[in-house]
């Protein structure tokens, strides 16, 4: 290699300037900042939506778990709100799965505490005879009240930081669970959300 070629590779002054000016650097930083400012709320909204969807899916998971335990265990299982300090049972803290044993004693099998900023806005699944919020799965796997009536209802999950985000968790008369987004035009019209 020639001495001149090596000198050209290492010397930034020959063959024109290779660096960038401070103004060009500031323009690039300003463009990146604007893109972050525009994109950050959308990313945050997606994070809120995933957190809400996860909580709703956990409810369905625990309901299916309670139903399976009732089917295979041959005894009633309850899915009911967590109650603290003699509060009214209204799902605001979360829920628990309880097994019903001899002498109607209950054993907590699983619990789920709602994440921060996730609330349940309805008092669904109230047993008409006892007035308690709960879902009772009998050994046949059906969601019934203590006196045999079918419980079909919904809970409305919401995010406190974005009030437009909601998910309805619905138990249909056929025993199937589904999650419905009331802001989706498809869900409102087709699935009676």
C-alpha positions as a Markdown table, in Angstrom:
| # | Residue | x | y | z |
|---|---|---|---|---|
| 1 | Unk | 0.0 | 0.0 | 0.0 |
| 2 | Unk | 1.2 | 3.4 | -0.7 |
| 3 | Unk | 2.0 | 5.9 | 2.0 |
| 4 | Unk | -0.4 | 8.4 | 0.6 |
| 5 | Unk | -3.4 | 5.9 | 0.8 |
| 6 | Unk | -2.7 | 5.0 | 4.4 |
| 7 | Unk | -2.4 | 8.7 | 5.2 |
| 8 | Unk | -5.8 | 9.2 | 3.5 |
| 9 | Unk | -7.5 | 6.5 | 5.6 |
| 10 | Unk | -6.4 | 8.0 | 8.9 |
| 11 | Unk | -6.5 | 11.7 | 8.2 |
| 12 | Unk | -10.0 | 13.2 | 8.3 |
| 13 | Unk | -8.9 | 16.5 | 6.7 |
| 14 | Unk | -8.0 | 15.1 | 3.3 |
| 15 | Unk | -10.7 | 14.3 | 0.8 |
| 16 | Unk | -13.3 | 16.5 | 2.5 |
| 17 | Unk | -14.6 | 16.6 | 6.1 |
| 18 | Unk | -16.0 | 13.4 | 7.5 |
| 19 | Unk | -17.5 | 14.6 | 10.8 |
| 20 | Unk | -20.9 | 16.2 | 11.5 |
| 21 | Unk | -21.5 | 19.7 | 12.7 |
| 22 | Unk | -23.2 | 20.4 | 16.0 |
| 23 | Unk | -26.3 | 21.7 | 14.2 |
| 24 | Unk | -26.8 | 18.4 | 12.4 |
| 25 | Unk | -26.4 | 16.5 | 15.7 |
| 26 | Unk | -29.0 | 18.8 | 17.3 |
| 27 | Unk | -31.5 | 18.2 | 14.5 |
| 28 | Unk | -31.1 | 14.5 | 14.8 |
| 29 | Unk | -31.6 | 14.6 | 18.6 |
| 30 | Unk | -34.7 | 16.8 | 18.1 |
| 31 | Unk | -36.2 | 14.3 | 15.6 |
| 32 | Unk | -35.6 | 11.4 | 17.9 |
| 33 | Unk | -37.2 | 13.3 | 20.8 |
| 34 | Unk | -40.3 | 14.1 | 18.7 |
| 35 | Unk | -40.7 | 10.5 | 17.7 |
| 36 | Unk | -40.5 | 9.4 | 21.3 |
| 37 | Unk | -43.0 | 12.1 | 22.4 |
| 38 | Unk | -45.4 | 10.9 | 19.8 |
| 39 | Unk | -44.9 | 7.2 | 20.4 |
| 40 | Unk | -44.7 | 7.1 | 24.2 |
| 41 | Unk | -48.5 | 7.5 | 24.9 |
| 42 | Unk | -49.3 | 4.7 | 22.4 |
| 43 | Unk | -46.7 | 2.4 | 24.0 |
| 44 | Unk | -48.1 | 3.3 | 27.4 |
| 45 | Unk | -51.7 | 2.6 | 26.2 |
| 46 | Unk | -50.7 | -0.8 | 24.9 |
| 47 | Unk | -49.0 | -1.6 | 28.2 |
| 48 | Unk | -52.2 | -0.6 | 30.1 |
| 49 | Unk | -54.3 | -2.7 | 27.7 |
| 50 | Unk | -52.1 | -5.8 | 28.2 |
| 51 | Unk | -52.2 | -5.5 | 31.9 |
| 52 | Unk | -56.0 | -5.3 | 31.8 |
| 53 | Unk | -56.3 | -8.2 | 29.4 |
| 54 | Unk | -53.9 | -10.3 | 31.7 |
| 55 | Unk | -56.1 | -9.7 | 34.8 |
| 56 | Unk | -59.3 | -10.6 | 32.8 |
| 57 | Unk | -57.6 | -13.8 | 31.5 |
| 58 | Unk | -56.5 | -14.7 | 35.1 |
| 59 | Unk | -60.1 | -14.5 | 36.2 |
| 60 | Unk | -61.2 | -16.9 | 33.5 |
| 61 | Unk | -58.2 | -19.2 | 34.3 |
| 62 | Unk | -59.2 | -19.4 | 38.0 |
| 63 | Unk | -62.8 | -20.0 | 37.1 |
| 64 | Unk | -61.8 | -22.9 | 34.8 |
| 65 | Unk | -59.5 | -24.2 | 37.5 |
| 66 | Unk | -62.3 | -24.1 | 40.1 |
| 67 | Unk | -64.6 | -25.9 | 37.6 |
| 68 | Unk | -62.0 | -28.6 | 36.9 |
| 69 | Unk | -61.4 | -29.1 | 40.7 |
| 70 | Unk | -65.2 | -29.5 | 41.2 |
| 71 | Unk | -65.4 | -32.0 | 38.4 |
| 72 | Unk | -62.5 | -34.2 | 39.4 |
| 73 | Unk | -62.8 | -33.7 | 43.2 |
| 74 | Unk | -66.5 | -34.4 | 43.3 |
| 75 | Unk | -67.3 | -31.5 | 45.6 |
| 76 | Unk | -68.3 | -27.9 | 45.2 |
| 77 | Unk | -65.7 | -25.2 | 44.5 |
| 78 | Unk | -66.2 | -21.5 | 45.0 |
| 79 | Unk | -64.7 | -18.5 | 43.1 |
| 80 | Unk | -65.3 | -15.5 | 45.3 |
| 81 | Unk | -64.0 | -12.0 | 46.1 |
| 82 | Unk | -61.2 | -11.6 | 48.6 |
| 83 | Unk | -62.7 | -9.8 | 51.6 |
| 84 | Unk | -60.4 | -7.9 | 54.0 |
| 85 | Unk | -61.4 | -6.3 | 57.3 |
| 86 | Unk | -65.1 | -7.2 | 57.1 |
| 87 | Unk | -65.4 | -5.2 | 53.9 |
| 88 | Unk | -68.2 | -5.8 | 51.5 |
| 89 | Unk | -67.4 | -8.5 | 49.0 |
| 90 | Unk | -67.2 | -6.7 | 45.7 |
| 91 | Unk | -64.1 | -8.1 | 43.9 |
| 92 | Unk | -62.0 | -4.9 | 44.4 |
| 93 | Unk | -59.0 | -6.6 | 45.9 |
| 94 | Unk | -59.1 | -9.8 | 43.8 |
| 95 | Unk | -60.5 | -13.3 | 44.1 |
| 96 | Unk | -59.9 | -16.6 | 45.6 |
| 97 | Unk | -60.7 | -20.2 | 44.8 |
| 98 | Unk | -62.1 | -22.2 | 47.7 |
| 99 | Unk | -62.8 | -25.9 | 48.1 |
| 100 | Unk | -65.8 | -26.9 | 50.2 |
| 101 | Unk | -65.1 | -29.8 | 52.5 |
| 102 | Unk | -67.0 | -31.6 | 55.3 |
| 103 | Unk | -69.3 | -29.5 | 57.5 |
| 104 | Unk | -69.2 | -26.7 | 54.9 |
| 105 | Unk | -65.7 | -25.7 | 55.9 |
| 106 | Unk | -63.7 | -24.0 | 53.2 |
| 107 | Unk | -60.1 | -24.2 | 52.2 |
| 108 | Unk | -58.4 | -21.6 | 50.0 |
| 109 | Unk | -56.8 | -23.3 | 47.0 |
| 110 | Unk | -55.7 | -20.2 | 45.0 |
| 111 | Unk | -55.8 | -16.4 | 45.2 |
| 112 | Unk | -55.2 | -13.6 | 42.8 |
| 113 | Unk | -54.8 | -10.0 | 43.9 |
| 114 | Unk | -55.6 | -7.4 | 41.3 |
| 115 | Unk | -52.6 | -5.4 | 40.1 |
| 116 | Unk | -52.4 | -1.7 | 40.9 |
| 117 | Unk | -54.6 | 0.5 | 38.7 |
| 118 | Unk | -56.9 | -2.4 | 37.7 |
| 119 | Unk | -60.4 | -2.4 | 39.2 |
| 120 | Unk | -63.5 | -4.4 | 38.8 |
| 121 | Unk | -66.4 | -2.0 | 38.5 |
| 122 | Unk | -69.4 | -4.3 | 38.9 |
| 123 | Unk | -70.7 | -6.5 | 41.7 |
| 124 | Unk | -71.5 | -9.4 | 39.4 |
| 125 | Unk | -72.2 | -13.0 | 40.2 |
| 126 | Unk | -74.3 | -12.3 | 43.3 |
| 127 | Unk | -76.1 | -15.4 | 44.6 |
| 128 | Unk | -79.8 | -14.4 | 44.7 |
| 129 | Unk | -80.4 | -16.5 | 47.9 |
| 130 | Unk | -77.5 | -15.6 | 50.0 |
| 131 | Unk | -76.6 | -12.2 | 48.6 |
| 132 | Unk | -72.9 | -13.2 | 48.4 |
| 133 | Unk | -70.8 | -12.4 | 45.5 |
| 134 | Unk | -69.4 | -15.8 | 44.3 |
| 135 | Unk | -69.5 | -18.5 | 41.7 |
| 136 | Unk | -70.2 | -22.0 | 42.9 |
| 137 | Unk | -69.2 | -24.9 | 40.7 |
| 138 | Unk | -71.0 | -28.1 | 41.5 |
| 139 | Unk | -69.5 | -31.6 | 41.0 |
| 140 | Unk | -71.1 | -31.7 | 37.5 |
| 141 | Unk | -69.1 | -28.6 | 36.6 |
| 142 | Unk | -72.0 | -26.2 | 36.3 |
| 143 | Unk | -72.0 | -22.7 | 37.8 |
| 144 | Unk | -75.0 | -22.7 | 40.1 |
| 145 | Unk | -76.2 | -21.0 | 43.2 |
| 146 | Unk | -76.3 | -22.9 | 46.4 |
| 147 | Unk | -80.0 | -23.6 | 45.8 |
| 148 | Unk | -79.5 | -24.8 | 42.2 |
| 149 | Unk | -80.2 | -21.6 | 40.2 |
| 150 | Unk | -77.8 | -20.9 | 37.3 |
| 151 | Unk | -75.6 | -17.9 | 37.5 |
| 152 | Unk | -74.9 | -16.1 | 34.3 |
| 153 | Unk | -73.4 | -12.6 | 34.6 |
| 154 | Unk | -70.4 | -10.4 | 33.9 |
| 155 | Unk | -67.6 | -8.5 | 35.6 |
| 156 | Unk | -66.3 | -5.3 | 34.2 |
| 157 | Unk | -62.5 | -4.9 | 34.5 |
| 158 | Unk | -61.2 | -1.3 | 34.0 |
| 159 | Unk | -57.9 | 0.6 | 34.2 |
| 160 | Unk | -57.8 | 3.6 | 36.5 |
| 161 | Unk | -55.2 | 5.5 | 34.4 |
| 162 | Unk | -57.1 | 5.1 | 31.2 |
| 163 | Unk | -60.9 | 5.1 | 31.7 |
| 164 | Unk | -61.6 | 4.1 | 28.2 |
| 165 | Unk | -60.0 | 0.7 | 28.7 |
| 166 | Unk | -62.5 | -1.9 | 29.8 |
| 167 | Unk | -62.9 | -5.6 | 29.4 |
| 168 | Unk | -66.1 | -7.5 | 30.2 |
| 169 | Unk | -65.6 | -11.0 | 31.5 |
| 170 | Unk | -68.9 | -12.8 | 30.7 |
| 171 | Unk | -70.2 | -16.2 | 31.7 |
| 172 | Unk | -72.9 | -17.2 | 29.2 |
| 173 | Unk | -75.8 | -19.5 | 29.9 |
| 174 | Unk | -74.0 | -22.4 | 28.1 |
| 175 | Unk | -71.2 | -22.2 | 30.7 |
| 176 | Unk | -68.6 | -20.7 | 28.3 |
| 177 | Unk | -66.4 | -17.7 | 29.3 |
| 178 | Unk | -65.4 | -14.9 | 27.0 |
| 179 | Unk | -63.7 | -11.6 | 27.2 |
| 180 | Unk | -65.4 | -8.7 | 25.4 |
| 181 | Unk | -64.0 | -5.3 | 24.5 |
| 182 | Unk | -66.8 | -2.8 | 24.7 |
| 183 | Unk | -64.8 | -0.2 | 22.6 |
| 184 | Unk | -64.6 | -2.6 | 19.7 |
| 185 | Unk | -67.4 | -2.2 | 17.2 |
| 186 | Unk | -67.2 | -5.9 | 16.3 |
| 187 | Unk | -67.7 | -6.9 | 20.0 |
| 188 | Unk | -70.5 | -4.5 | 20.6 |
| 189 | Unk | -72.6 | -5.6 | 17.6 |
| 190 | Unk | -71.7 | -9.3 | 17.2 |
| 191 | Unk | -71.2 | -10.5 | 20.8 |
| 192 | Unk | -73.6 | -8.3 | 22.7 |
| 193 | Unk | -70.9 | -6.8 | 24.8 |
